[in-house]
Amino acid sequence: MNKHARRLAIAATGLMQSLIASTASADFVTTVTSAQTTTPGGPLLYEYTLYNNASSDLSAANFTLFVDPHADLHSISQPLGWRDIGYTSGDGTITWESTGSSFDIHPGGSLVFSFTSILAPSLQDYVTTGISDSPPHLETDGGQIASPGVASIPEPTSMIPLGTGLAAIGGYSLRRRGKAEDHPADSD
């Protein structure tokens, strides 16, 4: 499989993965771990280690991580022979790909990817793609991991009861104050 066909196959698999859910097969099993540390100046350093299980039949050639569009990733780094596929601020994913089969994560191996973001971690999806050049074969694996995101925000409909309650308390307080002014305490 030539380099251009390989990239097209990886991109097509990533696109299909984002449209439909997929589970790992017995041929390709990966694990991703993450660590977050505060860097000088405030942003969090996110480090991801992608492990390709020793029993996998395929090499890992692609890693896509979903992030909040407000994550504004900086200091993006990847292992030698891998590249970031054009992340720009506002994107909902960051994808790294191997530049050739000699740089893929072979069964039993692992590599580390990282970036910084001002957003705190929340659970987000990730997808890894395994590839074999001979015979041509692709599979995906995925899951969820801590990634820059926004914690869930209450929906507007859940805020209505809170607002109604606060208005009722305010009204009750004004009413009591008004009654106290209408009937001052008798003094001798």
ZAMARGU-4260 file (C-alpha; in steps of 0.2 Angstrom, whole numbers, plus 5000, padded with zeros to 4 digits):
<rodrens>
0) 5000/5000/5000 | 5008/5017/4995 | 5009/5031/5007 | 4995/5041/4998 | 4983/5026/4999
5) 4988/5023/5017 | 4984/5041/5022 | 4967/5040/5013 | 4963/5023/5021 | 4967/5030/5039
10) 4957/5046/5036 | 4942/5036/5029 | 4942/5025/5044 | 4943/5040/5056 | 4928/5048/5047
15) 4918/5032/5048 | 4923/5030/5066 | 4916/5047/5070 | 4899/5043/5062 | 4896/5026/5069
20) 4901/5017/5085 | 4914/5003/5084 | 4921/4991/5096 | 4938/4983/5097 | 4940/4966/5088
25) 4951/4952/5094 | 4964/4958/5081 | 4967/4976/5087 | 4967/4980/5106 | 4974/4996/5112
30) 4974/5005/5129 | 4977/5024/5132 | 4981/5032/5148 | 4982/5050/5153 | 4991/5061/5165
35) 4988/5080/5168 | 5000/5091/5177 | 5000/5110/5180 | 5013/5119/5170 | 5021/5136/5175
40) 5009/5150/5170 | 4993/5139/5173 | 4989/5128/5158 | 4987/5110/5161 | 5000/5098/5152
45) 4990/5083/5145 | 5001/5067/5142 | 4993/5052/5133 | 5002/5035/5132 | 4995/5024/5118
50) 4999/5006/5121 | 4996/4993/5108 | 4992/4976/5116 | 5006/4963/5113 | 4992/4951/5107
55) 4987/4963/5093 | 4989/4958/5075 | 4990/4976/5069 | 5001/4990/5072 | 4993/5007/5078
60) 4995/5020/5065 | 4982/5034/5070 | 4976/5041/5086 | 4962/5053/5087 | 4956/5062/5103
65) 4940/5072/5105 | 4942/5089/5114 | 4931/5103/5118 | 4931/5116/5104 | 4936/5129/5117
70) 4952/5119/5122 | 4964/5130/5112 | 4978/5117/5112 | 4996/5123/5112 | 5013/5115/5113
75) 5007/5099/5104 | 5020/5086/5103 | 5021/5069/5096 | 5034/5055/5094 | 5047/5054/5081
80) 5039/5049/5064 | 5021/5054/5069 | 5013/5071/5065 | 4998/5081/5070 | 4985/5082/5056
85) 4983/5101/5056 | 4974/5105/5073 | 4968/5123/5074 | 4960/5132/5088 | 4941/5128/5088
90) 4943/5110/5081 | 4934/5096/5091 | 4947/5083/5088 | 4966/5082/5087 | 4973/5068/5076
95) 4991/5061/5075 | 4996/5049/5062 | 5011/5038/5059 | 5021/5044/5044 | 5026/5026/5039
100) 5025/5008/5044 | 5042/5009/5052 | 5035/5022/5065 | 5019/5013/5069 | 5016/5007/5086
105) 5019/4988/5084 | 5011/4975/5096 | 5018/4977/5113 | 5024/4995/5110 | 5019/5012/5116
110) 5021/5030/5112 | 5018/5047/5121 | 5008/5062/5114 | 5005/5078/5123 | 4999/5096/5123
115) 4993/5110/5134 | 4976/5117/5137 | 4968/5129/5149 | 4952/5118/5151 | 4951/5106/5165
120) 4948/5087/5160 | 4932/5079/5157 | 4928/5062/5149 | 4930/5063/5130 | 4930/5049/5116
125) 4946/5043/5108 | 4949/5032/5093 | 4964/5022/5087 | 4967/5014/5070 | 4977/4999/5067
130) 4984/4995/5050 | 4992/4981/5041 | 5000/4984/5024 | 5000/4966/5019 | 4987/4961/5016
135) 4979/4978/5017 | 4968/4978/5033 | 4961/4992/5045 | 4953/4991/5062 | 4948/5003/5075
140) 4948/5003/5094 | 4942/5017/5106 | 4935/5022/5122 | 4934/5037/5134 | 4948/5046/5143
145) 4951/5063/5152 | 4953/5076/5139 | 4951/5095/5139 | 4932/5099/5141 | 4919/5108/5150
150) 4910/5100/5164 | 4892/5098/5161 | 4882/5114/5163 | 4864/5113/5169 | 4851/5114/5155
155) 4840/5129/5155 | 4824/5119/5159 | 4833/5113/5175 | 4836/5131/5180 | 4818/5136/5180
160) 4813/5128/5196 | 4829/5137/5204 | 4824/5154/5198 | 4806/5151/5203 | 4811/5147/5221
165) 4823/5162/5222 | 4809/5173/5216 | 4797/5166/5229 | 4809/5168/5243 | 4812/5186/5237
170) 4794/5190/5236 | 4791/5182/5253 | 4805/5193/5261 | 4798/5209/5253 | 4780/5205/5259
175) 4786/5202/5277 | 4796/5218/5276 | 4781/5228/5270 | 4770/5221/5284 | 4783/5226/5297
180) 4783/5244/5291 | 4763/5244/5290 | 4762/5238/5309 | 4777/5246/5318 | 4779/5239/5336
185) 4770/5249/5349 | 4782/5258/5361 | 4777/5265/5378
</rodrens>
